[in-house]
């Protein structure tokens, strides 16, 4: 889902940015964050807070049947696509602002992106090792899906 979303957002940005302006892509990012949060909330409601065989819905005629316990996968995929698009849009905005700040100082920009990559990697690793288990225990899978859109929105 993430790889397909990367391809789709690349194509969409090539068309949208010149038409609506790069700055207005943040509005699209906000809408998609809300969509990802809504999908995660719908998933939680649909599963009753649990993702197991009891959440399975009867297949509709003419539709491919999902494996047992996988009725939630289309919602997870949709939330993932929304989140990947938002991350791509935010990354584009970040790089645009950085390029404007550094101008022709390409070495300075590379150094800055290197430092940012190290800092965000260390923070991500610390969160994965120190918080993921607690978040999953406390919020469950569907609640944990809300963490990304809420964190991006707060950022």
C-alpha positions as CSV (number, residue, x, y, z in Angstrom):
1,X,0.0,0.0,0.0
2,X,2.8,2.4,0.9
3,X,4.7,1.8,-2.3
4,X,1.6,2.3,-4.5
5,X,0.7,5.4,-2.5
6,X,4.3,6.8,-3.2
7,X,3.8,6.3,-6.9
8,X,0.3,7.8,-6.9
9,X,1.3,10.8,-4.9
10,X,4.3,11.5,-7.1
11,X,2.0,11.5,-10.1
12,X,-0.6,13.6,-8.3
13,X,1.9,16.2,-7.1
14,X,3.2,16.6,-10.6
15,X,-0.3,17.7,-11.7
16,X,-1.6,19.4,-8.5
17,X,1.4,21.6,-7.5
18,X,1.5,23.8,-10.6
19,X,-2.3,24.1,-10.6
20,X,-3.1,24.9,-6.9
21,X,0.3,26.0,-5.7
22,X,2.7,24.2,-3.5
23,X,1.6,26.1,-0.4
24,X,-2.0,24.9,-0.8
25,X,-0.9,21.2,-0.7
26,X,-1.0,21.6,3.1
27,X,-4.8,21.9,2.9
28,X,-4.9,18.6,1.1
29,X,-2.6,17.1,3.8
30,X,-4.9,18.3,6.5
31,X,-7.9,16.7,4.8
32,X,-6.1,13.4,4.3
33,X,-5.1,13.4,8.0
34,X,-8.7,13.8,9.0
35,X,-9.6,11.0,6.6
36,X,-6.9,8.7,8.1
37,X,-8.2,9.4,11.6
38,X,-11.8,8.8,10.5
39,X,-10.9,5.5,8.9
40,X,-9.0,4.4,12.1
41,X,-12.0,5.4,14.2
42,X,-14.4,3.5,11.8
43,X,-12.1,0.5,12.1
44,X,-12.3,0.6,15.8
45,X,-16.0,0.9,15.8
46,X,-16.4,-1.8,13.2
47,X,-14.2,-4.2,15.3
48,X,-15.7,-3.3,18.6
49,X,-12.1,-2.6,19.8
50,X,-11.0,-6.1,18.7
51,X,-9.6,-7.4,15.5
52,X,-10.5,-11.1,15.4
53,X,-12.7,-13.6,13.6
54,X,-15.9,-12.2,15.2
55,X,-15.4,-8.9,13.3
56,X,-15.8,-10.7,10.0
57,X,-18.6,-9.4,7.8
58,X,-20.4,-11.5,5.2
59,X,-18.9,-11.2,1.8
60,X,-21.0,-9.3,-0.8
61,X,-22.0,-11.2,-3.9
62,X,-19.5,-10.7,-6.7
63,X,-16.7,-9.5,-4.4
64,X,-13.6,-11.4,-3.5
65,X,-13.8,-12.9,-0.1
66,X,-11.2,-11.8,2.5
67,X,-9.5,-14.4,4.7
68,X,-11.1,-15.0,8.1
69,X,-10.4,-12.1,10.5
70,X,-9.3,-9.8,7.7
71,X,-12.5,-7.7,7.2
72,X,-10.5,-4.7,8.6
73,X,-7.8,-4.8,5.9
74,X,-9.5,-2.4,3.3
75,X,-9.8,0.2,6.0
76,X,-6.2,-0.2,7.2
77,X,-5.1,0.1,3.6
78,X,-7.1,3.3,3.0
79,X,-5.8,4.8,6.2
80,X,-2.2,3.8,5.2
81,X,-2.6,5.4,1.8
82,X,-3.9,8.7,3.4
83,X,-1.0,8.7,5.8
84,X,1.6,8.1,3.2
85,X,0.2,10.9,1.0
86,X,0.3,13.2,4.0
87,X,3.9,12.3,4.9
88,X,4.9,12.8,1.3
89,X,3.2,16.2,1.2
90,X,4.8,17.3,4.5
91,X,8.2,16.1,3.3
92,X,7.8,18.1,0.1
93,X,6.9,21.2,2.0
94,X,9.9,20.6,4.4
95,X,12.3,20.3,1.5
96,X,10.9,23.3,-0.3
97,X,11.4,25.5,2.8
98,X,14.9,24.1,3.4
99,X,15.9,24.7,-0.2
100,X,14.7,28.3,0.1
101,X,16.6,28.8,3.3
102,X,19.9,27.3,2.1
103,X,19.8,28.7,-1.5
104,X,22.9,27.7,-3.3
105,X,24.6,26.2,-0.2
106,X,24.1,22.6,-1.3
107,X,26.8,21.3,1.1
108,X,25.0,23.0,4.0
109,X,21.7,21.6,2.9
110,X,23.1,18.0,2.6
111,X,24.6,18.4,6.1
112,X,21.3,19.7,7.5
113,X,19.4,16.8,5.9
114,X,22.0,14.4,7.3
115,X,21.6,15.8,10.8
116,X,17.8,15.7,10.5
117,X,18.0,12.1,9.3
118,X,20.1,11.1,12.3
119,X,17.9,13.0,14.8
120,X,14.6,11.6,13.4
121,X,16.1,8.1,13.2
122,X,17.2,8.1,16.8
123,X,13.8,9.5,18.0
124,X,12.0,6.9,15.8
125,X,14.1,4.0,17.2
126,X,13.6,5.2,20.8
127,X,9.9,5.4,20.3
128,X,9.7,2.0,18.6
129,X,11.7,0.3,21.3
130,X,10.3,2.3,24.3
131,X,6.7,3.1,23.5
132,X,5.3,0.8,20.8
133,X,4.5,-2.1,23.2
134,X,2.9,0.3,25.7
135,X,0.8,2.0,23.0
136,X,-0.4,-1.3,21.7
137,X,-1.2,-2.6,25.1
138,X,-3.1,0.6,26.1
139,X,-4.8,1.5,22.8
140,X,-4.9,-1.7,20.9
141,X,-4.2,-1.9,17.2
142,X,-7.0,0.4,16.1
143,X,-6.1,3.0,18.7
144,X,-2.5,2.8,17.7
145,X,-3.5,3.6,14.1
146,X,-4.6,7.0,15.3
147,X,-1.1,7.9,16.6
148,X,0.3,8.8,13.2
149,X,-2.4,11.2,12.0
150,X,-2.7,12.8,15.5
151,X,1.1,13.2,15.7
152,X,1.3,14.6,12.2
153,X,-1.5,17.0,12.9
154,X,0.1,18.1,16.1
155,X,3.4,18.7,14.2
